[in-house]
Amino acid sequence: MDAFEKVLGRVIAQRRRSVGMSQEAVAFRCKLHPTYISQLERGLKSPTIRVLRLIADALGTSGSELLVAAESEGANRPVHE
């Protein structure tokens, strides 16, 4: 996967931990499989717009905020494969 997916996954994981949710809780709220959430957070999968919105809603944020955070972090921090 692209470096951006890794950064976005890291942003999602950080946001999830900051609101005190487990991957399982996010998956349950989004009606997705916990393994899929794990793959997203590790940058192994790229979320669709629909999935990004579901996850953002579950985390109490917006998809655009997650994307902006990932773009900002990606511009300031190299990602190692």
N, C-alpha and C positions, 0 to 999 in steps of 0.2 A: 504494500500500500504506500501511498504518497506520504511524504512527511507531514502534510497538513492534517491527514487523518489521525496521525499520532498525536499531534498537538491538540486537535479537537477532542480526541479521546481523553487526553490528560485534563483538559478544561472541564469536561463532563464529570470525570472522576473527582476532581477537586471540588466542584460545585456540589456533587452528591454527598461527599464527606462533610462539607461545610454545613449542610442542612441535616446531617445525622441520619441519612438513609443508607440502607444496604442496596447492593445490586438487585437482590431479590425483591425488595420493596419497590424499587423503580420499575422493574420488570412487571410486577403485579399490577401496578397503577397503569402501565402502558399496554398491558395485555401482550407482552412480549416474553420471550424466553430469557431467563437469567444468563444463559451462556451467550446469547446475542449481545446483551448489555456488556458483558465482559469483553467480548470481541471488539465492540465499539470503543470501549475505554482503552484497549491495548492498540488501537489503530489498525486492527486486522480487517475490519469492515468499515464501510462508509455509509452513514445513515442517509435515508431518503429525506426529503423535506418533511414529509408526513411524520416520520419517526423522530426527526429532530424536534419537531413541534410537540409531539407527545412527551418526549423526555424533558424538554424545557418546561412544559406545563407541570409535570410531576415534580420538578425541582423548584418550582416557583419563580421561574424566569422566562425569558423569551428566547426563541431560536436565534434571533438576531444578536442578542447579548452574548450567547455562547459563541457565535461565529466571530463577532468583533473581538471577544477575549482571545479566541484562538488565533486570529490574524495578528493581534497585538503581540501575543506571546511568541508566535512563530517568527515575527520580524525581529524580536529581541533575543531569541534563544535558539541556538542550533539544536536540531534533533539528531540523535545518533541512532542509526539503524541497528 
